[in-house]
Amino acid sequence: MGVGTVVNTGDNITAAKMSLKLESVVNADVEAGAAIAYSKLATLASARLLVGSAGGVATAVDVTGDVTISNAGVTAIAALAVVDADISASAAIAFSKLATLASARLIVGSAGDVATAVDVTGDVTISNAGVTAIAALAVVNADISATAAIVLSKLEALTSGRLIVGSAANVPTAVDITGDVTISATGVTAITALAVVNADIAAAAAIAWSKMAALTSAQILVGSAANVATDVALSGDATLSNAGALTIGALKVTEAKIAASSDTGLGVLRVARAKYSFAVDGGAISTITPASNATIPDNALIVGATINSTTAATSGGAATISVGTSAGSGAASLLGATAVASFSADAVLNGLATFAAPVKMGGAGSITLTVASFTLTAGIIEVSVLYFVAAA
């Protein structure tokens, strides 16, 4: 600071002459409200700004990069300088500030990932009011959700009583239901008269009798000469009640119809059977009465006998077998002593009794086999005796 004369005039100190040393004024020397005129600052080139340098010194620089400024303070964003990150998520840019968009066009990302105005074409079009329209015939099966549940009222009109059926060309087509079954507009099906045939009924259908046509009391269904099931009354030798009771008519039983004989009057031939089994009855030298047997009654006239060895009889030697009864006739009355070899597997032997030479029982007796000479070691022999009972 230069040297001058200071004069004290009471409350005020005035400097008669004072000068500042170069670079001697610091920030603290400047009053906060000094309001230094811009004209007293160093010159600042047009449109430059004062910016703190890397050394912390206010420095005049040009404004470059995304924004420029004029010497009137007007800023301008450089062309193509704004990127996505520069725009606030809540910027809410007015549509009017976007580039013009031709009527009914949409902005779509291009193959190069650039937002591009395009016409809406293909299955759907759109108007400049935002109204979309599906093109005619554009919707195919794959376009419809499996759970779409399209209401029936939105289908094409379907004539009363018709159904939708796939045509020969695999196209759903409205058709009338004809043939064995018809259907009403309310979905009620009806089987056509006389349409049901035998093949239509399941083998296990078990149709309730109550659903059959009425059947007259005590009548039965019988195939007619035309092979048609027909209800008829049971007649002839027997009658039938509606409770199922069958009654044989008076004097309808004749000799030809008798199933069993009595001691007197009409009769039929009877058969008595016995079965010898070595495993059951043994094979000892003796008269054997087989466990499986029948009793031939007293006064029976035996008119035939057949002996069938269903399993071959064998012996340790030359055994013989005879057939008779335990009482009423002899032990060999039906077959004399016969070599065991004759009783081979499934051999059939004829007995002694015949119609020409019957054997009459003098008492009731069972069929017997008599083994002689050697014991039996195996065999099954069946004996069938044909007889009728004499009146006395």
C-alpha positions in Angstrom: 0.0 0.0 0.0 1.4 3.4 -0.9 2.2 6.1 1.8 -0.1 9.1 2.2 -1.2 11.8 4.7 -4.1 10.9 7.0 -6.1 13.8 8.5 -8.3 13.2 11.5 -11.3 15.4 11.4 -13.2 14.1 14.4 -15.6 11.2 13.6 -14.3 10.8 10.1 -10.9 9.9 8.8 -10.1 11.0 5.3 -7.3 10.2 3.1 -5.7 13.0 1.4 -3.9 10.6 -0.9 -3.9 6.7 -0.8 -3.1 4.0 -3.3 -3.5 0.1 -3.2 -0.6 -2.2 -3.7 -1.0 -4.7 -6.6 -2.8 -7.9 -5.6 -3.0 -6.7 -2.0 -6.9 -6.9 -1.8 -8.3 -10.3 -0.6 -11.8 -11.6 -0.3 -12.1 -10.4 3.2 -11.4 -6.9 2.1 -14.5 -6.8 -0.1 -17.8 -5.9 1.6 -20.5 -8.4 1.3 -22.8 -5.7 -0.2 -20.1 -4.0 -2.3 -22.1 -4.5 -5.5 -19.1 -4.2 -7.7 -20.2 -3.1 -11.2 -19.7 -5.8 -14.0 -17.9 -3.1 -15.9 -15.1 -3.1 -13.3 -14.5 -6.8 -14.0 -11.9 -8.0 -16.5 -13.3 -8.3 -20.0 -15.3 -11.5 -20.8 -15.5 -12.7 -24.4 -18.9 -12.9 -26.0 -21.0 -15.9 -24.8 -18.3 -17.2 -22.5 -18.9 -18.1 -18.9 -16.8 -18.0 -15.8 -16.2 -21.5 -14.6 -14.0 -22.7 -11.8 -10.9 -24.4 -13.3 -9.2 -27.5 -12.0 -7.0 -25.2 -9.9 -10.1 -23.6 -8.3 -9.6 -20.3 -10.3 -12.6 -18.5 -12.0 -11.8 -18.9 -15.7 -13.6 -17.8 -18.9 -14.7 -20.8 -21.0 -16.9 -21.4 -24.0 -20.1 -23.4 -23.3 -19.9 -26.6 -25.4 -21.4 -30.1 -25.4 -25.1 -30.8 -25.2 -26.0 -27.1 -24.5 -24.7 -23.8 -26.0 -25.4 -20.2 -24.8 -25.5 -16.9 -26.6 -24.1 -13.5 -25.3 -27.8 -12.7 -24.5 -27.9 -15.7 -22.1 -30.1 -17.8 -24.4 -29.3 -21.5 -24.1 -29.8 -24.0 -26.9 -29.8 -27.9 -26.7 -27.5 -29.3 -29.4 -29.1 -31.4 -32.1 -29.3 -35.1 -31.1 -27.9 -34.3 -27.7 -30.8 -35.5 -25.6 -30.7 -39.2 -24.6 -33.1 -41.4 -22.5 -31.2 -40.7 -19.3 -31.7 -36.9 -19.7 -35.5 -37.2 -19.5 -37.2 -37.5 -16.2 -39.4 -40.6 -15.5 -42.2 -38.2 -14.7 -41.5 -35.8 -17.5 -45.0 -36.3 -19.1 -44.0 -34.8 -22.4 -47.1 -33.6 -24.2 -48.0 -35.6 -27.4 -48.1 -32.3 -29.3 -44.4 -32.0 -28.8 -43.7 -35.3 -30.6 -43.0 -35.5 -34.3 -46.1 -35.7 -36.4 -47.7 -39.1 -36.7 -49.8 -39.9 -39.8 -53.4 -40.7 -39.2 -54.1 -44.2 -37.8 -50.4 -45.1 -37.7 -48.6 -46.6 -34.6 -45.1 -46.2 -33.3 -43.4 -49.6 -33.4 -39.8 -50.7 -32.8 -38.1 -51.5 -36.1 -35.7 -54.3 -36.7 -33.0 -51.9 -35.8 -34.7 -51.1 -32.5 -35.7 -47.7 -33.6 -39.2 -46.3 -32.9 -40.9 -46.1 -36.3 -44.3 -45.0 -37.5 -46.0 -47.9 -39.3 -49.5 -48.7 -40.7 -51.4 -51.4 -38.7 -52.1 -54.3 -41.2 -52.8 -58.0 -41.0 -55.5 -59.5 -38.8 -56.4 -56.2 -37.2 -56.6 -52.5 -38.4 -57.0 -49.3 -36.3 -58.6 -46.0 -37.0 -57.3 -42.5 -36.0 -59.8 -42.7 -33.2 -58.1 -45.8 -31.8 -60.9 -48.2 -32.9 -59.6 -51.6 -33.8 -61.3 -53.9 -36.3 -60.6 -57.6 -36.9 -60.2 -58.3 -40.6 -62.7 -60.7 -42.2 -61.8 -64.4 -42.0 -58.7 -63.5 -40.0 -59.5 -65.4 -36.8 -58.4 -69.0 -36.8 -58.6 -71.8 -34.1 -55.3 -71.0 -32.5 -56.4 -67.4 -31.9 -59.2 -68.5 -29.5 -58.3 -69.4 -25.9 -59.1 -72.9 -24.7 -61.0 -71.2 -21.9 -62.7 -68.5 -24.0 -66.2 -69.7 -23.0 -67.8 -67.8 -25.9 -71.4 -67.2 -25.1 -73.8 -69.1 -27.4 -75.7 -65.9 -28.3 -72.6 -64.8 -30.2 -72.7 -67.8 -32.5 -74.4 -67.7 -35.9 -78.1 -68.2 -35.8 -79.0 -71.9 -35.6 -82.4 -73.0 -36.9 -84.8 -74.6 -34.3 -84.1 -78.3 -33.7 -80.9 -78.4 -35.7 -77.5 -79.5 -34.5 -73.9 -78.6 -35.6 -72.2 -81.6 -37.2 -68.9 -81.9 -39.0 -69.5 -82.2 -42.7 -67.7 -84.6 -45.1 -65.3 -81.7 -45.7 -64.7 -81.4 -41.9 -66.7 -78.1 -41.7 -69.1 -77.5 -38.8 -72.6 -77.5 -40.5 -76.1 -77.0 -39.2 -78.2 -80.2 -40.0 -81.6 -81.6 -39.1 -81.5 -84.7 -36.8 -83.2 -87.5 -38.8 -83.2 -91.3 -38.7 -83.8 -93.3 -35.4 -83.8 -90.2 -33.2 -85.2 -86.6 -33.5 -84.6 -83.6 -31.2 -86.8 -80.6 -30.3 -85.8 -77.0 -30.0 -85.6 -77.6 -26.2 -83.2 -80.5 -26.5 -85.8 -83.2 -26.0 -84.8 -86.4 -28.0 -87.4 -88.8 -29.3 -86.8 -92.3 -30.7 -88.6 -92.8 -34.0 -91.4 -95.3 -34.0 -90.2 -98.9 -34.9 -86.6 -97.6 -35.0 -85.2 -99.8 -32.3 -84.0 -103.2 -33.5 -82.4 -106.1 -31.7 -78.8 -104.9 -32.4 -79.6 -101.6 -30.6 -80.2 -103.3 -27.3 -77.3 -104.2 -25.1 -76.9 -107.9 -24.2 -76.9 -106.8 -20.5 -79.7 -104.3 -20.9 -81.9 -106.1 -18.3 -85.0 -104.3 -19.5 -87.6 -104.4 -16.7 -90.6 -106.7 -17.4 -92.9 -103.8 -16.5 -91.7 -102.0 -19.6 -92.8 -104.8 -21.9 -96.1 -104.8 -23.6 -99.0 -106.1 -21.5 -99.1 -109.9 -21.2 -102.5 -111.5 -20.6 -102.8 -113.3 -17.3 -101.4 -116.9 -17.3 -100.2 -116.6 -20.9 -96.6 -117.1 -22.1 -94.5 -115.7 -25.0 -94.0 -118.3 -27.7 -92.4 -117.8 -31.1 -95.1 -117.9 -33.8 -94.8 -119.5 -37.2 -93.5 -116.2 -38.4 -90.8 -116.2 -35.7 -92.6 -113.4 -33.8 -92.8 -113.5 -30.0 -96.5 -113.9 -29.4 -98.5 -114.3 -26.1 -100.4 -117.5 -26.0 -102.3 -119.6 -23.4 -100.5 -122.8 -22.3 -102.8 -125.7 -23.4 -102.7 -129.4 -24.3 -101.4 -131.8 -21.6 -100.8 -129.0 -19.1 -102.1 -125.6 -18.1 -100.4 -122.7 -16.3 -101.8 -120.2 -13.7 -100.7 -116.6 -13.4 -98.8 -117.7 -10.3 -96.7 -120.0 -12.3 -98.4 -123.2 -11.2 -98.3 -125.9 -13.9 -101.1 -128.5 -13.9 -101.1 -131.7 -15.9 -104.5 -132.3 -17.5 -106.7 -135.2 -16.6 -105.9 -138.4 -18.5 -103.0 -136.7 -20.2 -100.4 -139.2 -18.9 -99.9 -142.2 -21.2 -97.3 -145.0 -21.1 -95.1 -143.2 -23.4 -94.9 -140.3 -21.0 -94.2 -142.1 -17.8 -90.8 -141.2 -16.3 -90.8 -143.9 -13.6 -92.7 -147.2 -13.1 -94.7 -148.6 -10.3 -95.0 -152.2 -9.1 -98.2 -152.5 -11.0 -99.8 -151.0 -14.0 -97.8 -149.0 -16.5 -94.1 -149.0 -16.0 -90.7 -148.3 -17.5 -87.3 -150.0 -17.6 -85.0 -149.0 -14.8 -81.3 -149.0 -14.5 -79.3 -149.9 -11.4 -75.6 -148.9 -11.3 -72.7 -149.8 -9.2 -69.1 -148.7 -9.3 -66.2 -150.8 -8.0 -63.0 -148.9 -7.2 -59.9 -150.7 -6.0 -58.8 -147.5 -4.1 -62.2 -147.6 -2.2 -63.3 -151.2 -2.1 -59.9 -153.1 -2.1 -59.1 -156.2 -4.1 -59.2 -159.2 -1.7 -60.3 -162.6 -2.8 -63.9 -162.3 -1.7 -67.3 -161.1 -2.7 -67.1 -157.4 -2.7 -70.2 -155.1 -2.5 -68.9 -151.7 -3.9 -69.5 -148.7 -1.7 -71.1 -146.9 -4.7 -74.1 -149.1 -5.4 -77.8 -149.5 -6.0 -80.4 -152.0 -4.7 -82.3 -154.0 -7.2 -85.8 -154.7 -5.8 -87.5 -158.0 -5.2 -89.3 -159.4 -8.2 -87.2 -157.4 -10.6 -86.7 -159.0 -13.9 -83.1 -158.2 -15.1 -83.1 -158.2 -18.9 -79.6 -156.8 -19.5 -76.2 -156.0 -17.9 -73.2 -154.1 -19.1 -69.8 -154.2 -17.4 -67.3 -151.4 -18.3 -63.8 -151.3 -16.8 -63.1 -147.6 -17.1 -59.7 -148.2 -15.5 -57.9 -151.6 -16.3 -58.2 -154.2 -13.5 -54.9 -155.8 -12.6 -53.8 -158.7 -10.4 -50.7 -160.3 -9.0 -51.7 -163.5 -10.9 -54.5 -165.1 -12.9 -57.4 -163.6 -11.0 -61.0 -164.0 -12.1 -64.0 -161.6 -11.6 -67.7 -162.5 -11.6 -70.7 -160.2 -11.2 -73.9 -161.0 -9.4 -76.1 -159.7 -6.5 -75.7 -159.9 -2.7 -79.2 -161.5 -2.5 -82.1 -162.5 -4.7 -79.7 -164.1 -7.3 -76.3 -165.8 -7.4 -72.8 -164.2 -7.1 -72.3 -164.9 -10.9 -75.8 -164.4 -12.1 -74.8 -161.3 -14.2 -71.3 -162.4 -15.3 -69.6 -165.7 -14.9 -66.0 -165.9 -13.7 -63.9 -163.9 -16.2 -60.2 -163.6 -16.5 -58.9 -160.3 -15.1 -57.1 -159.6 -18.5 -60.6 -159.2 -20.0 -61.1 -156.1 -17.8 -58.6 -153.9 -19.8 -58.8 -150.1 -19.9 -62.3 -149.1 -21.1 -63.3 -152.7 -22.0 -67.1 -153.4 -22.3 -68.5 -156.8 -21.4 -72.1 -158.0 -21.9 -73.7 -159.7 -19.0 -75.6 -163.0 -18.9 -79.2 -161.6 -18.5 -81.1 -160.8 -21.6 -84.7 -160.3 -22.6 -84.6 -163.8 -23.9 -83.1 -165.1 -20.7 -83.9 -162.7 -17.9 -82.8 -163.1 -14.3 -85.5 -162.7 -11.7 -84.6 -161.4 -8.3 -85.9 -163.6 -5.5 -85.3 -160.8 -3.0 -83.8 -157.3 -3.0 -80.0 -157.2 -3.4 -77.1 -155.0 -4.3 -74.6 -155.6 -7.1 -71.5 -157.5 -6.2 -68.1 -158.5 -7.7 -66.5 -161.7 -6.7 -62.7 -161.9 -6.9 -61.1 -165.4 -7.1 -57.7 -167.0 -7.3 -55.6 -163.9 -6.9 -56.2 -160.5 -5.3 -56.7 -157.4 -7.5 -54.1 -154.6 -7.4 -55.9 -151.9 -9.4 -59.0 -151.1 -11.4 -62.3 -149.3 -11.7 -65.3 -151.3 -13.0 -68.8 -149.9 -13.6 -71.8 -152.2 -13.8 -75.2 -151.1 -15.3 -78.2 -153.4 -14.8 -81.4 -153.0 -16.9 -84.6 -154.3 -15.2 -88.3 -153.8 -14.6 -90.3 -154.9 -11.7 -92.8 -157.7 -12.2 -96.4 -157.1 -11.0 -96.1 -160.2 -8.7 
